[in-house]
Each structure stands twice: as structure tokens, then as C-alpha cells.
Amino acid sequence: MANDLGVSTTPAATPRLGSLKRLWPYIRPYRGLVLLTLFGALGATLVQIAIPLITQDVIDGPIADRDKSGLIPLGLLALAFGVAEALLFFLRRWAMTKSSLAMERDLRDHIYGHLLGLPVAFHDRWSSGQLLSRATSDVSSIRRFVGFSAIFLVVNIVSCIVIMVLLIGIYWPLGIFIAVSAIPLVVTGMRFERRYNLVSRQVQDQQGEIATDVEESVLGIRIIKALGRRGLVFGRFDSRAVQLQRLELGKVKLLAFIWAIFELQPQLVLAGVLVGGAFAVAGGAMTIGTLVSFIALFTVMVWPILSIGWLLASTLEAGTAADRIFELLDAQPTIVDTPGVRERRIGAGRLRLEAVGFGYPDAATPVLHDVDLEIAPGETIALVGATGSGKTTLTALIPRLYDVTAGRITIDGVDIRDLPVSQLRSQVATAFEDATLFSMSARENLTLGRPDATDDEVAEAIEVAQASFVHDLPWGLDTRLGEQGMSLSGGQRQRLALARAVLGRPTVLVLDDPLSALDVHTESLVEEALSRVLVRTTALVVAHRPSTVLLADRVALLEGGTITHIGRHSDLLATVPAYRSILSAESDGDGASQGRPRGDREPSSGGRQMQVEGVRR
């Protein structure tokens, strides 16, 4: 089941440990290597079990009979078992590393690809830190479980069973005593599982919250410093770090408790075995060699018993991690291709919005309702409205970043939901007010929507957006921009984003106030060049300033979530008071900023050298 934002709301029904079963599709391609790991680990353990039996033969045979020649074949046999154990150990480590790392890569790739396919609404609701922690630390927990914990849970259980059978066969009274003494461990482990599940999930969720805080602080470091709010931000982070510390200490306390029990029990049992074995030897029920072999076998079993506590904790963490991961993977994208959809030929690009409505599930009233608008091929319409009127939401509906909840949007008479999403987004290019760049070269950022663009086409887009500053960067277009392009000014980022949108040569161009961060002089140059481009495409431009409105053939006024007036700028200015009021307010804001750039001040050449990552591609 999915809500109106395109996010699946069906709760996961599987328990945490049940989520581990769902990892099988990722393990299956490497099941041969996993079985090889299991074979190597189990073989090495069984070889260890054989050594005490050889010791028994040595004590009760050559040593008891004082036969030195009999020691040679048994010594060589012990050496052979030692070499075999080393080879099996190498085999296990090689197969374990190869399979677990490959599985981890596949799972991480699947998570990342799935996140890219989920609708924007999903990312609106999830913090980036939670997504990051699940795609990194949680996947690593799964790798450790598949490559080590799961293998040794099986190996240790099999080893304990084999050793118990041998111990009962060697001297059944002591063997039964050891078997019965294991019952408290089983009961303790079951109680531990329930408590550890809860604490482990709380720790992992808190780690995600801290990751979110760190990411937001790094990305917003300029704002934090400018406002002098370092103490406030640090205090918030510290409170969450203290909470994580408290949860981690609680987790450690549980682990310490279970470890103490699993450490104490074998020692108490060993003391009982020594006493019981001494009486058995004294009574003639056991030989000294048999007692030594019995105790040696039990000490071999001690490590599997001790490790069960750690392996159980690792398994529970992996179960929680799998549960968190499948919370993401169970969120199904709903903005997808309609079954049976095929590419259709798009002609001139006539864009129509027919009774379009959109509302968020948690909102009492829809953001948009009864929106009717038609843009002819080659026509540019400016969308004007007060802050919060729904302009940005409307522009997001055209490339299907969100789906309409009422009405429909068509291009050349075809409902955009009947077009493959990839085709739609290749035909519709969008430049947002908040320009986003990636940590890649300037050229790669420009050609992100059209990797096959020629140098001439790139140069033309740069000229239209007045983004020639890229040629002054340390390595020109091959200069690697910093994270989110923060090494550039706001105006520079906005011009690169505009050039990227123009370069795609889209059928429909959607511009969400793309010139808001430009100074007056640069804005006029961009508008002049952009006017030549808009003639060749159908365009919807969100405008806040009269200068941007003049780019359009007609203007649409958005009020109260619907378009109330459509007409020429001069006509609306003369006849619609609300339109005149909005533009008047924007003009006053522009006038207040005359004489200084609005966020597009170029850094000095020295500063730019320091701000831009000079990494040659």
C-alpha cells in the first residue's frame, strides 16, 4: 500500500531475525564460496578435535608401554593434522573474504540504486543520516554476520554436538553432566536476545541521528559561523552523543553480563569434571590417558561455548541491521512506468495542465486545485505568485517528481503518466532556485543530463548562462568542484545549473526562479541570451521580479493554489491589483539591493584557488 507521496506504508511483518532470511538472494550467487568457508572452518575445528584423541593414544600406548618407537607415527600423524588445520584455515579466510565482500558490494549497490528510484517524497521524510548509516554501518554488520558469525554459529554448534557425543562415548557419567550443565546457558541466551534486540536497535537509530547532525553541520558550516551558533549546534550534537553513549553503555552492560555467565559456566563445569575424573581414575573406571583426552576435548569445546555470547550478539545486531535495511527496500517507488507503457513521439511540446490538483497526505487542504494552463509550443509563460502559493510544487509536477492527485498534465496530448519516466525527464529539463552541484568536474556537472554533448554545445550553454567563469578555474572545465559546489558563489552555482538545463535542449523547460542569486548586470546578460533559447522551447518560468517576467509571452497568476488570471504582463499590471501588488513588493526588494550584488560576488583569484578542489580529471 502506498500513500499519495508515493511511499509504501505497508509495515514489515517479519521479526528481526526473520529479516536475515531475506538476505538469501544476495548470498545465493556466492553460495559455493560460503559452503567452502563453512567446509574450511568446520574441517579445521574437527582437526582440533582429533588432537586430544591422538594424545590419549600416546599416553595409554607408547608412554605407558615405554615404547619410544611408537611415538614416531603418532607424532607424524599429529603433524599432518596440524598442517591440514593451517591449510583449512587459509581456505576459510580466503573464501570468507571473497564471498562476504562481494555480497556486501551487491547489497550496497542495490540499496543505493533503490534509493535513487524512490520518489522525492520519500527523501523528504527520511533524514540523510539515517539513510547513510543504513547503507554503510548496517551493511557492514550484515557482511560480518555472513562472513563470520553465521559460519561459526553453525561450526560451533556442530563442534559442540560432536564433542558431546565423543565425551559421552568416552565416559558417559561426566558426558551427561556436561550436557545438563548447558541448559542454563540456553535459557540465559533466550532472555538476552529479547533485551539486546531493543538496545541494539536504539543504538543504530541514534547513530543515524548523529550522522544527520554531522552532515547538516558540515553542509551548513557557513551559516553556523555567520550566526555565531557554534555553541548551540554543538550542544545539540553533544546531547545526542551523550544519549548514544548511554545506550552503548547499556549495550556493553548486557554483553558483559552474558560474557560473564558464558565465561563462568565452563570453569565451574571443568572443576566438576576434574573432581569426577579423578575419582573415576582412582576407581579404575578411566585411564589417565582417557581423563587427559576427556579434559582436552572439553577445553576444545570451551571456546565455542564462550564465543556463543559474542556470536549471538553479532547475530542480533545483524538482524536489527537487516530489519533497518529492509525498511528502505520495502518502500516501493510508485512514480514508475505504467505497465505496458512505451516511448511515444513528442512533437512540438504543447504543455497542458487540466484541472490539476496536489495535496500532501498530512495537509488539511491541497496545495494546488483546479489548475488549468496551456502553453503553446515555443511559448514562454511566467508563473507569478506570493510566497507559499505553490509555484515550486507546480513545477515539480511536470517532470513527475511528484504525481498529481487530481487532474492530469499532458505533453502533445499524451498524459505524462503514459510516458516512460526516462523519456519524460529527457524531454523536460528543470533548473531549481536552489542550484545543486555535485562533487565532480565542472564539465561533468554541465553534461549530467546530456553526456553526449559536444564541446560547441557546452560552450553555447555556458554563453547563454553567462557562466564563462568556469574557464578561469584552475583547470577550466576539468576542475573538480567541491561538495555541493560550495566552493562557488550562489550566483555561479545557479548559472551552472541553468547552463545544465539549457544544454539538454529539452522540449519543455521549467525554470524555478533561476536568476534569483544574480547581480543586476549579470541578470540582464543572462536574460538577453536566455530569450534567444526560449524561442525554441516550451517554457514555464517561475518569476519573482519584473525583469524575469519580461522574458515571457504571457503571465499566469497563482493565488490560493489555483491560477486566477492569465494574460500579458502589461494587461495584468493594469487590471489585476493582486498581480500589481506582488510585483511591486518584488521591485521594492530589488531596489533595496541596487548597487551591490545579490549573492553573486566573485571570490578573489587567490580565494578561488583555495576554495576549488584542483583535482585534474
C-alpha positions as CSV (number, residue, x, y, z in Angstrom):
1,M,0.0,0.0,0.0
2,A,1.4,3.5,-0.9
3,N,0.3,6.9,0.2
4,D,-0.2,9.9,-2.0
5,L,3.5,10.8,-1.8
6,G,4.5,7.5,-3.5
7,V,5.9,6.0,-0.3
8,S,4.9,2.5,0.7
9,T,3.2,2.4,4.0
10,T,2.8,-1.3,4.4
11,P,4.6,-2.3,7.6
12,A,7.1,-5.0,7.7
13,A,5.7,-8.2,9.2
14,T,8.8,-10.2,9.6
15,P,10.6,-10.3,13.0
16,R,14.2,-9.1,13.2
17,L,15.9,-12.5,13.0
18,G,13.4,-13.4,10.3
19,S,14.8,-10.5,8.2
20,L,18.1,-12.4,8.0
21,K,16.3,-15.0,5.8
22,R,15.6,-12.3,3.3
23,L,19.3,-11.9,2.7
24,W,19.4,-15.2,0.8
25,P,19.0,-13.6,-2.7
26,Y,22.2,-11.6,-2.0
27,I,24.1,-14.7,-0.7
28,R,22.9,-17.2,-3.3
29,P,25.3,-16.1,-6.1
30,Y,28.2,-16.8,-3.7
31,R,26.8,-19.9,-2.0
32,G,29.7,-22.0,-3.4
33,L,32.2,-19.8,-1.6
34,V,30.1,-19.7,1.5
35,L,30.0,-23.5,1.6
36,L,33.7,-23.6,1.0
37,T,34.1,-21.2,4.0
38,L,31.9,-23.5,6.1
39,F,33.9,-26.5,5.0
40,G,37.2,-24.9,5.9
41,A,36.0,-23.7,9.3
42,L,34.3,-27.0,10.2
43,G,37.3,-29.1,8.9
44,A,39.8,-27.0,10.9
45,T,37.7,-27.5,14.1
46,L,37.3,-31.2,13.6
47,V,41.1,-31.5,13.1
48,Q,41.4,-29.8,16.5
49,I,39.1,-32.4,18.0
50,A,41.3,-35.2,16.7
51,I,44.4,-34.0,18.6
52,P,43.1,-35.0,22.1
53,L,42.3,-38.4,20.7
54,I,45.8,-38.8,19.5
55,T,47.0,-37.6,22.9
56,Q,45.0,-40.4,24.5
57,D,46.7,-43.0,22.3
58,V,50.1,-41.5,23.1
59,I,49.6,-41.6,26.9
60,D,47.9,-45.0,27.0
61,G,50.2,-46.5,24.4
62,P,53.9,-45.6,23.9
63,I,54.2,-43.7,27.1
64,A,52.5,-46.3,29.3
65,D,54.4,-49.1,27.5
66,R,57.7,-47.1,27.3
67,D,57.7,-47.7,23.6
68,K,59.7,-44.8,22.0
69,S,59.4,-46.1,18.5
70,G,55.6,-45.9,18.8
71,L,55.8,-42.2,19.3
72,I,57.1,-41.5,15.8
73,P,53.9,-42.5,13.8
74,L,51.6,-40.7,16.3
75,G,53.9,-37.6,16.2
76,L,53.8,-37.6,12.4
77,L,50.0,-38.0,12.5
78,A,49.7,-35.0,14.8
79,L,52.0,-33.0,12.5
80,A,49.8,-34.0,9.5
81,F,46.7,-32.8,11.3
82,G,48.5,-29.5,12.2
83,V,49.4,-28.9,8.5
84,A,45.8,-29.7,7.5
85,E,44.4,-27.3,10.0
86,A,46.7,-24.5,8.7
87,L,45.6,-25.2,5.1
88,L,41.9,-25.3,6.1
89,F,42.3,-22.0,8.0
90,F,43.8,-20.4,4.9
91,L,41.0,-21.7,2.7
92,R,38.3,-20.4,5.2
93,R,39.8,-16.9,5.3
94,W,40.2,-16.7,1.5
95,A,36.7,-17.9,0.7
96,M,35.1,-15.9,3.6
97,T,36.7,-12.6,2.5
98,K,35.8,-13.1,-1.2
99,S,32.2,-14.0,-0.6
100,S,31.3,-11.6,2.1
101,L,32.9,-8.5,0.4
102,A,31.1,-9.4,-2.9
103,M,27.8,-9.8,-1.1
104,E,28.4,-6.5,0.7
105,R,29.0,-4.8,-2.6
106,D,25.9,-6.2,-4.2
107,L,23.7,-5.3,-1.2
108,R,25.1,-1.7,-1.0
109,D,24.6,-1.3,-4.8
110,H,21.0,-2.5,-4.5
111,I,20.3,-0.1,-1.6
112,Y,21.8,2.9,-3.5
113,G,20.0,2.0,-6.7
114,H,16.8,1.6,-4.8
115,L,17.2,4.9,-3.1
116,L,17.7,6.6,-6.4
117,G,14.5,5.1,-7.7
118,L,12.3,6.1,-4.7
119,P,10.2,9.3,-5.1
120,V,11.3,12.7,-3.9
121,A,8.6,12.4,-1.2
122,F,10.4,9.5,0.4
123,H,13.5,11.6,0.7
124,D,11.5,14.5,2.1
125,R,10.5,12.3,5.0
126,W,13.8,10.5,5.7
127,S,16.9,12.1,7.1
128,S,20.1,11.7,5.1
129,G,22.0,10.5,8.2
130,Q,19.6,7.5,8.7
131,L,19.9,6.6,5.0
132,L,23.7,6.9,5.2
133,S,24.0,4.7,8.4
134,R,21.9,2.0,6.8
135,A,23.8,2.0,3.6
136,T,27.2,1.8,5.4
137,S,27.3,0.6,9.0
138,D,24.3,-1.6,8.8
139,V,25.6,-3.3,5.6
140,S,28.9,-3.8,7.3
141,S,27.1,-5.6,10.1
142,I,25.5,-7.9,7.6
143,R,28.9,-8.6,6.0
144,R,30.4,-9.6,9.4
145,F,27.4,-11.8,10.0
146,V,27.5,-13.6,6.7
147,G,31.3,-13.9,6.6
148,F,31.9,-14.9,10.2
149,S,29.1,-15.1,12.7
150,A,26.7,-17.3,10.7
151,I,29.5,-19.6,9.7
152,F,30.8,-20.0,13.3
153,L,27.4,-20.4,14.8
154,V,27.0,-23.5,12.6
155,V,30.5,-24.6,13.2
156,N,30.4,-24.1,16.9
157,I,27.0,-25.9,17.3
158,V,28.3,-28.9,15.2
159,S,31.5,-28.9,17.2
160,C,29.7,-29.0,20.5
161,I,27.4,-31.8,19.3
162,V,30.4,-33.9,18.0
163,I,32.4,-33.3,21.2
164,M,29.4,-34.1,23.4
165,V,28.9,-37.4,21.5
166,L,32.6,-38.2,22.0
167,L,32.6,-37.2,25.7
168,I,29.5,-39.4,26.4
169,G,31.2,-42.2,24.5
170,I,34.4,-41.9,26.4
171,Y,32.8,-41.7,29.9
172,W,29.1,-41.2,29.9
173,P,28.5,-40.0,33.5
174,L,30.7,-37.0,33.0
175,G,29.4,-36.5,29.5
176,I,25.8,-36.3,30.7
177,F,26.9,-33.9,33.5
178,I,28.3,-31.6,30.9
179,A,25.2,-31.8,28.7
180,V,22.8,-31.0,31.6
181,S,25.0,-28.1,32.7
182,A,24.4,-26.4,29.3
183,I,20.7,-25.9,29.9
184,P,21.2,-22.7,32.0
185,L,23.2,-21.2,29.1
186,V,20.3,-21.8,26.7
187,V,17.8,-20.1,29.0
188,T,20.1,-17.2,29.6
189,G,20.7,-16.7,25.9
190,M,17.0,-16.6,25.1
191,R,16.4,-13.9,27.7
192,F,19.4,-12.0,26.5
193,E,18.1,-12.0,22.9
194,R,14.9,-10.1,23.7
195,R,16.7,-7.4,25.7
196,Y,19.6,-7.0,23.3
197,N,17.3,-6.6,20.3
198,L,15.8,-3.5,21.8
199,V,19.0,-1.8,22.9
200,S,20.8,-2.7,19.6
201,R,18.0,-1.0,17.5
202,Q,18.1,2.1,19.7
203,V,21.9,2.4,19.3
204,Q,21.7,2.0,15.5
205,D,18.9,4.6,15.2
206,Q,20.8,7.0,17.4
207,Q,23.9,6.6,15.2
208,G,21.8,7.6,12.2
209,E,20.6,10.7,14.1
210,I,24.2,11.7,14.9
211,A,25.2,11.1,11.2
212,T,22.5,13.5,10.2
213,D,23.7,16.2,12.7
214,V,27.3,15.9,11.4
215,E,26.2,16.1,7.7
216,E,23.9,19.1,8.3
217,S,26.6,20.9,10.3
218,V,29.2,20.4,7.6
219,L,27.0,21.5,4.8
220,G,25.7,24.5,6.8
221,I,29.1,25.5,8.3
222,R,28.9,28.9,6.7
223,I,25.5,29.7,8.3
224,I,26.6,28.3,11.7
225,K,29.7,30.5,11.7
226,A,27.9,33.6,10.3
227,L,25.2,33.4,13.0
228,G,27.7,32.5,15.8
229,R,25.6,29.4,16.7
230,R,28.5,27.0,17.2
231,G,27.7,26.5,20.8
232,L,24.0,25.8,20.1
233,V,24.8,23.3,17.3
234,F,27.5,21.6,19.4
235,G,25.1,21.4,22.4
236,R,22.5,19.6,20.3
237,F,25.1,17.2,18.9
238,D,26.6,16.6,22.4
239,S,23.2,15.8,23.9
240,R,22.7,13.1,21.2
241,A,26.2,11.9,21.6
242,V,25.6,11.5,25.4
243,Q,22.4,9.6,24.6
244,L,24.3,7.3,22.3
245,Q,27.0,6.8,25.0
246,R,24.3,5.9,27.5
247,L,22.7,3.4,25.1
248,E,26.1,2.0,24.2
249,L,27.0,1.5,27.9
250,G,23.7,-0.3,28.4
251,K,24.6,-2.5,25.5
252,V,28.0,-3.2,26.9
253,K,26.5,-3.9,30.3
254,L,24.3,-6.6,28.7
255,L,27.2,-8.0,26.8
256,A,29.4,-8.0,29.9
257,F,26.6,-9.9,31.8
258,I,26.3,-12.6,29.1
259,W,30.0,-12.9,28.7
260,A,30.4,-13.3,32.5
261,I,27.9,-16.1,32.5
262,F,29.4,-17.8,29.5
263,E,32.9,-17.5,31.0
264,L,31.9,-18.8,34.4
265,Q,29.9,-21.8,33.4
266,P,32.7,-23.7,31.6
267,Q,35.1,-23.1,34.5
268,L,32.6,-24.5,37.0
269,V,31.9,-27.5,34.8
270,L,35.7,-28.0,34.3
271,A,36.2,-28.1,38.1
272,G,33.4,-30.7,38.3
273,V,35.0,-32.8,35.5
274,L,38.4,-32.7,37.2
275,V,36.9,-33.9,40.5
276,G,34.7,-36.5,38.9
277,G,37.5,-37.6,36.6
278,A,40.0,-38.0,39.5
279,F,37.5,-40.3,41.3
280,A,36.9,-42.3,38.1
281,V,40.6,-42.8,37.6
282,A,41.1,-43.8,41.2
283,G,38.3,-46.3,40.9
284,G,39.6,-47.8,37.7
285,A,36.7,-46.6,35.5
286,M,39.0,-44.4,33.4
287,T,42.7,-44.4,32.5
288,I,44.9,-41.4,32.8
289,G,45.1,-41.1,29.1
290,T,41.3,-41.2,28.8
291,L,41.0,-38.5,31.5
292,V,43.5,-36.3,29.7
293,S,41.7,-36.8,26.4
294,F,38.3,-36.1,28.1
295,I,39.6,-32.8,29.6
296,A,41.4,-31.8,26.4
297,L,38.2,-32.4,24.4
298,F,36.2,-30.3,26.9
299,T,38.7,-27.4,26.7
300,V,38.3,-27.6,22.9
301,M,34.6,-27.1,23.4
302,V,35.1,-24.2,25.9
303,W,35.9,-21.7,23.1
304,P,32.7,-22.5,21.1
305,I,30.8,-22.1,24.3
306,L,32.5,-18.8,25.2
307,S,32.1,-17.4,21.7
308,I,28.4,-18.1,21.6
309,G,27.7,-15.0,23.6
310,W,29.6,-12.8,21.1
311,L,28.2,-14.6,18.1
312,L,24.7,-14.3,19.4
313,A,25.2,-10.5,19.9
314,S,26.6,-10.2,16.4
315,T,23.7,-12.1,15.0
316,L,21.2,-9.9,16.8
317,E,22.9,-6.8,15.5
318,A,22.8,-8.2,12.0
319,G,19.1,-9.0,12.4
320,T,18.5,-5.4,13.5
321,A,20.6,-4.1,10.6
322,A,18.7,-6.3,8.2
323,D,15.4,-5.0,9.6
324,R,16.5,-1.4,9.1
325,I,17.8,-2.1,5.6
326,F,14.6,-3.8,4.5
327,E,12.6,-0.9,5.9
328,L,14.2,1.0,3.0
329,L,13.9,-1.8,0.4
330,D,10.3,-2.4,1.3
331,A,9.4,1.2,0.4
332,Q,8.3,0.8,-3.2
333,P,8.6,3.6,-5.8
334,T,5.2,4.5,-7.2
335,I,6.3,7.1,-9.7
336,V,7.2,4.4,-12.2
337,D,6.3,3.4,-15.7
338,T,2.8,2.3,-16.3
339,P,2.7,-1.4,-17.2
340,G,2.9,-1.8,-21.0
341,V,4.0,1.8,-21.5
342,R,6.2,2.6,-24.5
343,E,8.0,5.6,-25.8
344,R,5.9,7.9,-27.8
345,R,7.0,10.5,-30.3
346,I,6.9,14.0,-28.8
347,G,6.5,16.8,-31.3
348,A,6.4,20.5,-30.7
349,G,5.8,20.2,-27.0
350,R,2.4,21.6,-26.2
351,L,2.0,21.5,-22.4
352,R,-1.4,21.4,-20.8
353,L,-2.4,21.3,-17.1
354,E,-6.1,20.1,-16.9
355,A,-7.8,20.6,-13.5
356,V,-4.6,19.7,-11.8
357,G,-4.6,19.3,-8.0
358,F,-2.0,18.2,-5.5
359,G,-2.1,17.7,-1.8
360,Y,0.2,16.3,0.9
361,P,-1.3,13.4,3.0
362,D,-0.8,15.3,6.2
363,A,-2.2,18.6,5.0
364,A,-5.8,19.6,5.7
365,T,-6.2,21.3,2.4
366,P,-4.5,20.7,-1.0
367,V,-1.6,22.9,-2.1
368,L,-3.0,23.1,-5.6
369,H,-6.5,22.7,-7.0
370,D,-8.3,23.2,-10.3
371,V,-5.1,24.4,-12.1
372,D,-5.8,24.9,-15.8
373,L,-3.0,26.1,-18.1
374,E,-1.9,25.6,-21.7
375,I,1.5,26.6,-23.1
376,A,1.8,26.5,-26.8
377,P,5.0,25.2,-28.5
378,G,7.7,27.8,-28.3
379,E,5.8,29.9,-25.9
380,T,7.1,31.1,-22.5
381,I,4.8,31.6,-19.6
382,A,5.9,33.3,-16.4
383,L,4.3,31.9,-13.2
384,V,3.9,34.6,-10.6
385,G,2.5,34.2,-7.1
386,A,3.1,35.2,-3.5
387,T,5.4,33.1,-1.3
388,G,3.8,29.8,-0.4
389,S,1.3,29.9,-3.2
390,G,2.5,26.6,-4.6
391,K,4.7,27.7,-7.5
392,T,7.6,25.3,-6.8
393,T,5.2,22.5,-6.2
394,L,3.6,23.1,-9.6
395,T,6.9,23.0,-11.4
396,A,7.8,19.7,-9.6
397,L,4.7,18.1,-11.0
398,I,5.7,18.5,-14.7
399,P,8.8,16.2,-14.6
400,R,6.8,13.9,-12.2
401,L,9.0,14.5,-9.1
402,Y,5.5,14.3,-7.6
403,D,2.4,12.9,-9.2
404,V,-0.8,14.9,-9.4
405,T,-3.5,13.9,-7.0
406,A,-6.2,15.3,-9.3
407,G,-6.5,16.1,-13.0
408,R,-3.7,15.5,-15.4
409,I,-0.7,17.0,-17.2
410,T,-0.2,16.3,-20.9
411,I,2.5,17.0,-23.5
412,D,1.2,17.0,-27.1
413,G,-2.0,15.4,-25.8
414,V,-0.2,12.5,-24.0
415,D,-0.6,12.2,-20.3
416,I,2.8,12.3,-18.8
417,R,2.0,9.2,-16.7
418,D,1.7,7.3,-20.0
419,L,5.2,8.2,-21.0
420,P,8.3,6.2,-19.7
421,V,9.8,8.2,-16.8
422,S,13.2,8.2,-18.5
423,Q,11.7,9.7,-21.7
424,L,9.7,12.3,-19.9
425,R,12.7,13.5,-17.9
426,S,14.8,13.6,-21.1
427,Q,12.1,15.9,-22.7
428,V,11.6,18.1,-19.6
429,A,14.6,19.9,-18.1
430,T,14.4,21.7,-14.8
431,A,16.6,24.3,-13.1
432,F,15.7,25.0,-9.5
433,E,16.3,28.2,-7.5
434,D,18.4,26.2,-5.0
435,A,21.1,25.0,-7.5
436,T,22.6,21.7,-6.7
437,L,26.0,20.7,-8.0
438,F,28.0,17.5,-7.4
439,S,31.5,16.7,-6.3
440,M,32.7,16.2,-9.9
441,S,34.3,18.3,-12.6
442,A,32.5,21.4,-13.9
443,R,32.2,19.7,-17.3
444,E,30.6,16.6,-15.7
445,N,28.1,18.8,-13.8
446,L,27.2,20.6,-17.0
447,T,26.7,17.4,-19.1
448,L,24.9,15.4,-16.3
449,G,21.7,15.4,-18.3
450,R,23.3,15.0,-21.7
451,P,26.6,13.2,-21.5
452,D,27.0,13.1,-25.3
453,A,27.0,16.9,-25.7
454,T,29.7,18.3,-27.9
455,D,32.2,21.0,-26.9
456,D,30.4,23.5,-29.1
457,E,27.1,22.7,-27.4
458,V,28.7,23.0,-24.0
459,A,30.2,26.4,-25.0
460,E,26.8,27.6,-26.2
461,A,25.1,26.7,-22.9
462,I,27.9,28.4,-20.9
463,E,27.4,31.5,-23.0
464,V,23.6,31.5,-22.5
465,A,24.0,31.2,-18.8
466,Q,26.9,33.7,-18.6
467,A,28.9,31.0,-16.9
468,S,32.3,31.8,-18.6
469,F,33.8,32.0,-15.1
470,V,34.4,28.2,-15.4
471,H,37.3,28.9,-17.8
472,D,39.0,30.9,-15.1
473,L,39.0,28.0,-12.6
474,P,42.4,26.3,-12.0
475,W,41.8,23.6,-14.6
476,G,38.9,25.2,-16.5
477,L,36.1,22.8,-17.2
478,D,38.1,19.9,-15.8
479,T,38.3,21.5,-12.3
480,R,36.7,19.3,-9.7
481,L,34.1,21.3,-7.8
482,G,33.8,20.8,-4.0
483,E,30.9,19.0,-2.3
484,Q,27.6,20.6,-3.4
485,G,29.6,23.1,-5.4
486,M,30.0,25.2,-2.2
487,S,33.4,26.4,-3.5
488,L,31.5,28.6,-5.9
489,S,29.2,31.6,-5.1
490,G,25.5,31.2,-5.1
491,G,25.2,33.0,-8.4
492,Q,27.9,30.8,-10.0
493,R,26.1,27.7,-8.9
494,Q,22.9,29.0,-10.3
495,R,24.4,29.8,-13.7
496,L,26.0,26.4,-14.0
497,A,22.6,24.8,-13.1
498,L,20.9,27.0,-15.8
499,A,23.6,26.0,-18.3
500,R,23.0,22.3,-17.5
501,A,19.2,22.7,-18.1
502,V,19.7,24.6,-21.4
503,L,22.3,22.1,-22.6
504,G,19.8,19.3,-22.7
505,R,17.8,21.1,-25.4
506,P,14.6,19.9,-23.8
507,T,11.2,20.1,-25.4
508,V,9.8,21.6,-22.2
509,L,12.0,23.8,-20.0
510,V,10.9,24.5,-16.4
511,L,12.8,27.3,-14.6
512,D,12.1,27.9,-10.9
513,D,13.4,31.5,-10.4
514,P,16.8,30.6,-11.9
515,L,18.2,34.1,-11.7
516,S,17.4,35.0,-8.0
517,A,21.1,34.9,-7.0
518,L,22.5,37.0,-9.8
519,D,23.5,40.7,-9.7
520,V,21.7,43.1,-11.9
521,H,24.3,43.3,-14.6
522,T,24.7,39.6,-14.9
523,E,21.0,39.1,-14.8
524,S,20.4,41.3,-17.8
525,L,23.1,39.5,-19.8
526,V,21.6,36.1,-18.9
527,E,18.1,37.3,-19.7
528,E,19.2,38.6,-23.1
529,A,20.9,35.3,-24.0
530,L,18.1,33.2,-22.5
531,S,15.4,35.0,-24.5
532,R,17.0,33.5,-27.7
533,V,16.9,30.0,-26.3
534,L,13.3,30.2,-25.0
535,V,12.1,30.9,-28.6
536,R,13.0,27.3,-29.4
537,T,11.3,25.6,-26.5
538,T,8.1,25.5,-24.4
539,A,8.9,27.1,-21.1
540,L,7.4,27.7,-17.7
541,V,9.4,30.2,-15.7
542,V,8.7,30.9,-12.0
543,A,9.3,34.7,-11.7
544,H,9.6,36.9,-8.7
545,R,10.9,40.1,-10.4
546,P,9.6,42.2,-13.2
547,S,12.8,41.7,-15.2
548,T,12.2,38.0,-15.4
549,V,8.5,38.4,-16.2
550,L,9.5,40.3,-19.3
551,L,11.1,37.2,-20.7
552,A,7.6,35.6,-21.0
553,D,4.9,35.9,-23.7
554,R,2.2,35.6,-21.1
555,V,1.9,35.6,-17.3
556,A,-0.1,33.3,-15.1
557,L,-1.0,34.4,-11.6
558,L,-1.2,31.7,-8.9
559,E,-3.4,32.6,-5.9
560,G,-4.8,30.3,-3.3
561,G,-3.5,27.2,-5.0
562,T,-5.1,27.9,-8.4
563,I,-4.4,30.1,-11.4
564,T,-6.8,33.1,-11.3
565,H,-5.5,35.2,-14.2
566,I,-3.6,34.6,-17.4
567,G,-2.6,37.4,-19.8
568,R,0.1,39.8,-21.0
569,H,2.2,41.4,-18.4
570,S,1.0,44.9,-19.2
571,D,-2.6,43.9,-19.1
572,L,-2.4,42.2,-15.7
573,L,-0.4,45.1,-14.4
574,A,-3.1,47.4,-15.4
575,T,-6.2,45.3,-14.4
576,V,-5.2,43.0,-11.5
577,P,-4.4,44.6,-8.2
578,A,-3.0,41.4,-6.7
579,Y,-0.6,41.0,-9.5
580,R,0.5,44.6,-9.3
581,S,1.0,44.2,-5.5
582,I,3.2,41.1,-5.9
583,L,5.5,42.7,-8.5
584,S,5.6,46.0,-6.6
585,A,6.8,44.2,-3.5
586,E,9.5,42.4,-5.5
587,S,10.5,45.6,-7.2
588,D,10.9,47.3,-3.8
589,G,13.1,44.4,-2.7
590,D,15.3,44.7,-5.8
591,G,15.6,48.4,-5.4
592,A,16.8,48.0,-1.9
593,S,19.7,45.9,-3.2
594,Q,20.7,48.1,-6.1
595,G,24.3,49.0,-6.1
596,R,25.5,45.7,-4.7
597,P,25.5,42.1,-6.0
598,R,22.8,39.8,-4.7
599,G,24.9,36.8,-3.7
600,D,27.0,36.6,-6.9
601,R,30.1,38.3,-5.6
602,E,33.1,36.5,-7.3
603,P,35.8,35.3,-4.9
604,S,39.3,36.6,-5.5
605,S,41.6,34.5,-7.7
606,G,43.6,33.5,-4.6
607,G,40.4,32.6,-2.7
608,R,39.1,30.7,-5.6
609,Q,42.3,28.7,-5.8
610,M,41.8,27.7,-2.2
611,Q,38.1,27.0,-2.5
612,V,38.1,25.0,-5.6
613,E,39.5,21.5,-5.5
614,G,42.2,21.5,-8.1
615,V,41.9,17.8,-8.9
616,R,42.7,17.1,-12.5
617,R,40.3,14.6,-14.1
